[in-house]
Amino acid sequence: MTDNRIRKIVIVGGGTAGWIAAAGISRFFESRPIEIELIESDQIATVGVGEATIPPIRQFNAVLGIDEIEFIKATQATFKLGIEFKDWRALGSRYFHAFGDYGPAIDGVSPHHHWRKLRLAGDPTSHEAYCLGARMALGDRFRPPVPDPRSIYSTFSYAFQFDAGLYARFLRAYAEKRGVGRTEGKVVEVVLRPEDGFIQSVRLEGGKVVDGDLFIDCSGFRGLLIEGALKTGYEDWSRWLPANRALAVPCDSDGALEPYTTATARAAGWQWKIPLQHRTGNGYVFCDSFIDEDEAARTLLANISGKAQAGLNALRFVTGRRRKVWNRNCVAIGLSSGFLEPLESTSIHLIQNGVGRLLEYFPDRDFDPALADTFNRLSANEVEYIRDFLVLHYHTSQRDDSEFWRYCRSVELPDTLAAQIEHFRQTGKVTLGADTSFMEPSWLSVYLGQGIVPAAHDPRADLIPMTELTEGMRKRREAVSQAVEATPRHSEFIARYCRAPSLEPAS
């Protein structure tokens, strides 16, 4: 039989995407003969996607066998219990998207239906009072959850806020230890096989030619292979997500060290604040049809909590996705596959899921089209589901104080999202898509936080006598409050268990 296994993988581009791909693939092939070569150029700056993540990053790191404390110290990380949204529903409003639930189901009925029943009876208590993750975060508290489902400390999860450049550096060391070779150089030509249009090799500045069987495009927005060479095509989603620019700047820490990211709505977009151990990350995501860069820069710098540590980093993008992320013998990972703004911190999540999906549907040198078709379908489902979740934040805003927000409120929604919103408005039930990057509690946090209170609740909630329900919900609130009080401060937890050393210059 012919040995048709992939013998060499070429990753074009480093940064966060490239080194996540290198680390994940080298771990998978740790005991199998395969050559992995990563090409990156010090002349090309990396975007450094995001500084905040969502909980699945913990599973990815665990699969790699990474020690969590070592990772936290190496990346100057803090813990993240969710995202605080300020001024999104209306000026002066706030709500919290926690990585946790609102309590156990009662007789098979999700707790928010019982909460709505109490609201109809005149109880003004916020739904967040029943969510331990939200209450811990806003009290600047942190401790790890426990696996015992009987404990209230099992009702939340967490992610990280870290320096993406340091994470790439950390994963580079991990990958190189497992045999990944790094080649310094700038790709100047992509050579296609004349018989089928597959990528045969890339040529570097200086003349070196690198051949491979499978090429992974981690070249960022340029999409050097997937678009530049293979002309795959791009699906533009800017009519739903009109922001097309971002300015980012790190600043000195104000010492608060909140265990959450803050997203504050501005006149033409929104501003992030992400506290790390050694600094605070800040940025303004905006649409240049509604504000110019100079005004955006003034807005951003006027609303940071410490002295800026560097000049502004300006990014341009178009939200959307490649029509295929696997085309011939090329798979796009990270920004080369498409872009969704970092409102829900999904950039690194999509990179890691892309790597995991590639390993699940890993080809041989025949590159069976059925594998690519399945990969592309699942990738499209995932990113469209997240797109809808992001659009939900904008479209349901009640703000009409700027042209940007009036546009967001008036845009015609994707059919999938329009159906989900209407179903919740009428029944109070959350419908989940084919992909489950965000589960029911996440959708609830945005629906309710944006002021969408459903017209009805699950009729099974009416089977519980009001006195019994009132007492049960009171006990839940008390249990949450007591658990928060018994939890240490986030800064104290980090100081005790995972304080990072002073940064050393990058090699």
N, C-alpha and C positions, 0 to 999 in steps of 0.2 A: 504493500500500500504506500501511496505517496504521502510523505510527511508535509502537510499543508499548514502547519501551525505558524502563527505570527512569530517572526524571529526578531524583528526590531521595531520599536515604537519611537517616533520622533515627536517631541513636544516643542512647539514653536511658541516661545514666550515664557517668561518667568512670572514674577510677582505672586500674588496670592493664588490665582487660578492655576498657574503653571506648577507651582510647588505643591499645591493640594493634589493635583493630578499625579505628579511624580510620586508623592508619598503614598497615595492610595493604590496606585498600580504596582509600585515596587513592593508594597506589603502583600498584595495578592499573589505576586509572582516570586515571592521571597525564596521559595525552594524549587523554582522551575527555571529552566534556561531561557532567558529572554533579555535582549539588550534594550535599555531605555536611555535615550539621549535627549537632554533638554537644551535648547538653544535660546539664549537671551543676550541682549546687548545692554551694556552699561550706558550707552548713548541714548537709550529710549527709556523715558521715565514710566514707571508703572502708576496706575491710577490708585492702587491701594484701596480696593472696594470696601467701603464700610468699616466701621469699628464696632458695630453691634451685631448680634446674632440672635438666633432663636434656638430653643432647646435641642433640636436634633444634632447640633454640633457635638454634643456630649457623646452621642452614640458613635459618630464618625471617629472622634478621638479615641474612644474606647476600642473600636475595631482595630485601630492602628497600634493599640497597646500603650498609648501615651499616658503617663502619670499626670493626673489633673493638677496637682500642686506644682509640679515641675513646669507644666504648660502655663499656669497662671503667673508664676514668677518670671518666666522667660518672655512673656508678652505684655507685662505690666497690666494684667487683666483685673477687672472688678466683676462682681456678679450682677446679673440682670434678671429681675423678676417680671419685667414687662415694660410698657411704654406709657408715659403720661402724655395725654393730648390736651393742649391748652388753646383756647380760642377757636376750636374747630366748629363746634355747633353754633356758637355765637361768641362775640367778644365778651370776655370775662368768664366763659365756661371752662370746665375741665372734666376729664374722665380718664379712667385708667384701663388699659388692655393688659390684664395680668396673664401670666402663664399658669393658670390654675382655674379651678371650677368654683361654682357658687353653692356648693353643698351637694350632698347625695340626693339621688332621686327618691321621691317619697311615693310608695305604691306604684313605681314605674313611671312617675311623672317628673320631668325635669324641674328643678327648683324654681326656675324663673316664672313658671306658671303659678306657683304658690305665692311668689313675691307679688305678681300682678294682682292676684286675688286680694292680698292684704292692702295693696295700694287702692283698689276700688273701695275698700272698707275704710279708707282714710288714713292708713299708716304711711307716713312720709319717708320711711327709712330707705336709703339708697340700696340698690342691689349690691353695691360694692362692700357693704357692711357684712355680707355673707361670704366674701372671698378672702381667704387668708393671704394669698399672694399679693393682692392689691393693698390690703391693710399693712402687711409687713413692709412692702416697698415704700409706701407713703409715710411710714414711720421710720424710714431709714434702717430697717432691721434685716438681718439675714442669718439663716442657718440652713444647712442642706435638708431636703425632705427625707422621709423614711419610707421604706417599702411596705410597711404594715398598713393595709387598707383600713384598719380600725382606728388608726391615729389621724388626727386632724392635720398632722404634719406630712401626710401623704397626699394632700389635696392641691399641691402646687408643684411647679417645676422651675427650672432656671436655665439661663444661658449665660453668655459672657459679653463684656465690653472690653476690647483689647486693641492693641496697636497692630494693624493688619500687616505692616511692614515687618514687625518683629515676628509675627506668626509665620510669614513666608520664610524668614530667616531660620526659624525653628524647624519648619518642615523641610527646608533645604538640607539641613544637617541630618535630619532623619532619613531623607531619600538617598543622599550621597552615601550614608552608612550602609545602605542596602543596594549599592551598586549603580545608582543612577549617575550617568556622566553629564557634566555641564560643559557646554561649549560656548565660549564668549564670541559673539558675532552678530552682525546685522544681516537678515535675509534680504537679498536684492533680487532674487528670481525664484519662481516656483516652476519646476519643469513637470509637464504632464505627459503621460504615456500617450503616444499618438493613436494607439489602437482602441482605447476605451476612455480616455480622459481622466484616468486615475492619476494621483500625484506620484511621481517617480522619485523626485528628489528636490531639495532646496539648495540654492547656491548662495554662499555668504559673501559679503564684502571681502575682497582679498582673494576670492576664487575657490575656496574650499567647497566641495559638494558633499552633501549629506543625504544618503539614500535611506529609505525606510519602507516598511510594509504598511503600517498604520500611522497616520499623522494626526496629532491632536493640536487644534488651533486654540492657543491661549494668548493670541496677539492683541487682545483688547478690542476696543471699538473698531479698529481698522479691519478686523476679520481678514487678515492677510491671505489665509488659505481658503477659508470657506466662502468668502465673497470675492476677494481680489483675484484669486485664481479660478475658483469653481463657479463664480457668478450665480450663487444659490438664490438670491433674492431676499427681500426683507419686507415684513408685514408691519406697517406703520400704525401705531396705536395712539398717536398724539392727539387725535380728536377726543379721546376719553381721558388721557393723562397728558395735558398740554405742557407741563413743565419740561423745559429743554435745556436748562442751564443749572449749574451749581457752582457756588463759591465755598471753599472750605478753608478753615484756619484753626490751628491748635492754639490754645492759650494756657497760661498758668492755672493750676488748679485753685479753686476757691476753698478747698478743704472740705467741701460738703460730702463728696464721695457717695452720691445717691446710688442705690442698687437698681437703677432704671434709666432708660433713655427718655429725654423730653423732646417732644415734637410740638413746636409752637406755630400756629398758623399766622402768616403774615399777609400783607395786602396782595401779593402776587405769587404766593407759594407757602413755604413753611421752613422753619429753622430747626436744626437739631442741636442738642447738647448731650454729649456722651462723656461721663466722667471716667477717666482711667486713673491708675495709681500715680502716674508721673505727670499727667496733664489732662486737659479737657478738650475733647474734639468738638468743633462747631462747624456748621455749614448752613447755607441758605439755598434751597432748591426752588427755582422760580422759572417763570415763562417770560422770555424776553419780548413777547408781544405786549406785555402789560407793565413792564418796568425795565429800565436800562441798567447796565452792569454797574455803573457808578452809584446809582441810587441803591441798588441791591447791596453793594459793598458797604455803603454807609449804614444801612439798616443792620447788616450782620455785625459790623464792628461796634455799633452802638449797643448791641445786646449780647455781648460776651461777658463772662464773669471774671476775667482776669486779663493780664497783659498778653497780647498776641506774641507767639513764639516764632512766627515766620510770616512771610508774605502770603497773600491770598492765592490759593490754587484754583484756577478756573477750569471748569469742565463743560463740554458741549455734548449733547446726546439727543437721540430720538427714541422714545419709548416704543417697544415692539419686539419682534422676534424674527430670527431667520426662518424662511419657509421650510427649510430642513436644517437640523443641527447635525445630522449624519448624512453626508453626501459622498458617494463613492467610498474612498478609503480615508476620509477625513471626518473627524468629530470635533465640533466646536464646543468649548467649555468656557464658561464665564462670559465676559462682556462680548466676546466674538459671537456668542449664540443669541444675543439680544440684550435688552436692558429694561429693567423695571426700577423706578426710583426707589431709594432706600427707606421709604416710609415705614415699612414693617420689617426691615432688616433681613431681607431674603437673599441678598446677593451671594453671600458665602454658602448659604443653604442650597441654592441652586447649583453652585459649583460642585459641592460635595454630592448632591443627588445625581448630578450628571456623571460624575466619576463612578458612583455606585451602580448606576444604570448601565454604563458601558461595560463594567465588569460582569454584570448579570447577563448581558447579551453579547459577550465578547466573541468576535468573529475569528475565522481563520482567513487564509489569504484568498479564498473564493469570495468573501464578503457577500454572503447570502442576502439578497435584497429584503427578504422577509424580516431579518434581524433589524436592518435599518428602518424599515417601515414601522415595526413595533416600537423601536426606540423613539422615532420621531413622533408617533402618535401619543405615547406616554409623556414625552417632553412637552408637547403642545398642550395636552390636558393640564399638566402641572402649572405651566406659566400662565395659561388663560385663567385658571382658577385663582391664582394670586393676583392677576390683573383685576379681576372682578372685585376682589377683596379691597384692593387699593382704591378703585373707583368709588366704592361704597363710601369711603371717608369723605370724598369731595362732593359727590352728588347729593348726599343727605344733609349737607351743611345748610343752616338757615341764614347764613351771612349774605347780605346784599350791599355791603359797604364798599365794595370795589368791583371793577369790571371783571376781574379774574374770577371772583366767587360767583358773580351772576352768570358767567359763562359755564362754570362747573355745574351749577344747579340746573342749567337749561339743556345740557347736552343729552342727546338720545342715547340711552344705555345699551350695552350688549344685551341681547335677548336673554341670555343665561342669568345675568344679574337682575334684570327687570323682573323676571319670574320669581327669583329668590326673595327680593324685597317685598313684592306684592303678597307672596305666600306668608311671610312673617307678619306683615301689617294686618292681614286678615285673621290669621290663626294663632300667631305666637310661636309657630313651629319653625325651626331652622332646617332648611334643606341643604345638604352637603353635596358637592360635586363629585366627579369621578376621582379627583385627587383630594387628599385630605391634609394638605400642608397646614391648614388652620381648621380646628374642630369647632364644635358648637359653642363652647364658652368664648372663643375669640370673636366669632360673629356676633354673639350676644353683647359683648362689651362695646362693640361699635354701634350696633343697632340702638341699644339703650342709651349709650353715651351720647349719640347724636340726636336723642330725643324721640326715637321711633318706639312708641309704646303700642303694642298690638291691640286690635279691637276686641280680641277674644282670647281666652286661655283654654287649655285642655279641659274638657268637661269633667274628666276624672278628678281634677283638683277639687271639685265641689262635693265629692264624696266624703271628704274629711271635714268633720265639724269645725267651725271657726275657732272655738275655744282651744281645741286640740292643736289646730294649725298655728294659732298665735303663740301658744306656749312652746311648740317645737321650734318655730323660727326664732323665738327669743333665746332659747337655749343655744341655737347655732350661733347667734351673734355674740353671746357671752363666751362661748368656746373660742371663737375667733379672737376676741379681745384679750382673753387670758393667754392664748398662744402667742399673740404679738408681744405682750408684756414680758413673757418668759424668754423671748428671743433677743440675742445680743445685737448691739449696733453693728451695721455693716462694716464700718471702719474698724471697730474693735475685732470683729471676726477676721478681717484681712490681716490686721497687725499681729494677731495671735497665731494664725495658721499659714498665711501665704504672702507675706510682705515681700515684694520684689526687691532685689538688690539694685544699686545704682546702675544706670545704663552704661554699657561699654561701647566704644565706637564700633560701628559695623565694619566687618572685614571686606 
